[in-house]
Amino acid sequence: MKIYTKTGDKGTTALFTGTRVPKHHIRIESYGTIDELNSFLGLLRDQEMDAHSKEMLALIQEKLFTVGSILATEPKKDKRLKIPRIGDADIELLEKEMDQMNEELPEMTHFILPGGHTTVSYCHIARTVCRRAERMISYLHENEPVPDTLLSYINRLSDYLFVLARKLSKELKAQEVKWIPEKLDQ
């Protein structure tokens, strides 16, 4: 199978159903940002960390392929295709993982500046890409319906990545720098 088809040379691409849309279509932006997020999660998973976190990241990467498949399919035509779904159990798993991580972390009293260690920074980059994906998907949802569980999953995933960054900071003994706003002279 050749990787190049030349069918996109005029600025369009095909959805799973074969419908051609411009490469800048919000649906393409949505699943393209999910693909970008998945790549950053791969980079994050390549860093030194505990086996459980690596396993969770691999599972999330697989779920993101499901998310991308859903986004690459027009809602009117998705019944014809056998695409897996994102369900409540997927969201609940992220919540359970966050709850477990939070039990070991100090209480958060301020916003935290991203950074402190390369691995932590990669996690924060993934979190911000996840938030961008969420904004794209939300915009898509205004025009074409997206399953509510998909929106919830991406929202929860960005929260998960924030908590994971805090966990990694603790494990890597990286300092969490609190953001304390400057006092304005009045």
Rosetta blueprint (number, residue, H / E / L):
1 M L
2 K L
3 I L
4 Y L
5 T L
6 K L
7 T L
8 G L
9 D L
10 K L
11 G L
12 T E
13 T E
14 A E
15 L L
16 F L
17 T L
18 G L
19 T L
20 R E
21 V E
22 P E
23 K L
24 H L
25 H L
26 I H
27 R H
28 I H
29 E H
30 S H
31 Y H
32 G H
33 T H
34 I H
35 D H
36 E H
37 L H
38 N H
39 S H
40 F H
41 L H
42 G H
43 L H
44 L H
45 R H
46 D L
47 Q L
48 E L
49 M L
50 D L
51 A H
52 H H
53 S H
54 K H
55 E H
56 M H
57 L H
58 A H
59 L H
60 I H
61 Q H
62 E H
63 K H
64 L H
65 F H
66 T H
67 V H
68 G H
69 S H
70 I H
71 L H
72 A L
73 T L
74 E L
75 P L
76 K L
77 K L
78 D L
79 K L
80 R L
81 L L
82 K L
83 I L
84 P L
85 R L
86 I L
87 G L
88 D H
89 A H
90 D H
91 I H
92 E H
93 L H
94 L H
95 E H
96 K H
97 E H
98 M H
99 D H
100 Q H
101 M H
102 N H
103 E H
104 E L
105 L L
106 P L
107 E L
108 M L
109 T L
110 H L
111 F E
112 I E
113 L E
114 P L
115 G L
116 G L
117 H L
118 T H
119 T H
120 V H
121 S H
122 Y H
123 C H
124 H H
125 I H
126 A H
127 R H
128 T H
129 V H
130 C H
131 R H
132 R H
133 A H
134 E H
135 R H
136 M H
137 I H
138 S H
139 Y H
140 L H
141 H H
142 E H
143 N H
144 E L
145 P L
146 V L
147 P L
148 D H
149 T H
150 L H
151 L H
152 S H
153 Y H
154 I H
155 N H
156 R H
157 L H
158 S H
159 D H
160 Y H
161 L H
162 F H
163 V H
164 L H
165 A H
166 R H
167 K H
168 L H
169 S H
170 K H
171 E H
172 L L
173 K L
174 A L
175 Q L
176 E L
177 V E
178 K E
179 W E
180 I L
181 P L
182 E L
183 K L
184 L L
185 D L
186 Q L
